[in-house]
Amino acid sequence: MNRRAEIRLHGEPVGLLEELADGFRFTYREDAQRRGARALSASLPLRIEPHHGSRLFPFFEGLLAEGELRKLQARQARVAEDDSFGLLLATCAEDAPGAVTVHALAETTR
């Protein structure tokens, strides 16, 4: 099963974040590029080709709490503390810092 999330900037969908067997993929929506959306970060420039990484992209890691707060959030969400993608899905749909939110999508099998 692959976990997926819609990434929104100021409430507007801008991309898809996916957890794959060999890492992670972030893809900007084509229509987001036509609407003149900005890149989420310098490390994830706006482009048609997907961004791939063996680890969760630092930009998304930066949305997560650290230290004791991360432990507390993991416990409350019943997610392993080292499961950054799971924590994103559990904690960043409404209360994410800044303008970016992360919304879980149905898991897929591949």
N, C-alpha and C positions, 0 to 999 in steps of 0.2 A: 504494500500500500504506500502510495506517495501522498504526503500532506501538501496542501496548496493553500495559498492565501492571496486575496486581492489586496493590493496596496493602493491606498487613497491618499491624495494630497489635497488638503483643504476640502475634503469630502468627495472629491472627484476621482474616479478610478484612473490610475496611471500605469499599473503594471501587475504582473503575476509573479509571485515568489513560490518556488517549488522545491521541495526536499526530494532528492533523487537517491538512488542506491549508491552513487559515487560522489555525492556532494549536493550542491545547490545551484539553482538557475533563477535568475531574475530577468524578466522580459518586459520592456515597456510596451504598452498598448499602442498600436498604430494610430488609432484615433486620438490618443493623448498627444502624440507628436504633431498631428494636424491642428489640434486645438492650441498649440503653442505652449504646452506644458514645459516646466523647467525640469532639469535633471534633479534627482533626489540628493545627489552629492557629487563631488568631483570624482570620487572613486567609482561612481555608477553613471557615467555620462549617457546622455540621451542618444539612443541609437536603435536601429531596427534589430540588429543581431542580439541574441541573448547574452547576458553576462553569466559566466560559469565560475564556480569556486568549490574547492574541496571542503571548505568550512563556511559557515554562515558569514555573509558579508559583514565587515566591520560596521557599516552604517546601521544595519539592523541590530547588531549586538549593542550598539550605542543607545538603542531605544529601551533597553532592559535595565532594571535596577541591579545594584551590586550589593555585595556583602550580606548583612543581616536582612535587609529588605528583600533581597532576591530569595533568600532562604524562606522567609515568611510567605512571599508570594507563591513560591513553588509548593510549599506545604498546603496553603489554602486552595490552590488550583489543582492539587493532587498530580503535579507534574514533577518529574525528576529535576533537581536543581541544575544539572548539567545539560538539560534538554532545552537549549536556547530557542529552537523553533517552537516547541510546545509552549514555552513561556510567552513568546510573541503572540501566539494564537490566544492564549488565556488572558493576557493582560493588556494588549495594545489595540483592542478594538475601540475602546471608548476613552481610556485614561492614558493614552500614549503622550509622551512629552512632545510638544511642537505640533506641526501641521500634518504629520504622517500618521495614518492609522492602518492596522493590519486586521483583515477580516477573513476568517476561516472559510474555505470552500470545501465541498465534498471531496473526500479522498478518492484517488483513482488507483486502479490496479494496472500494472504494466509488466 
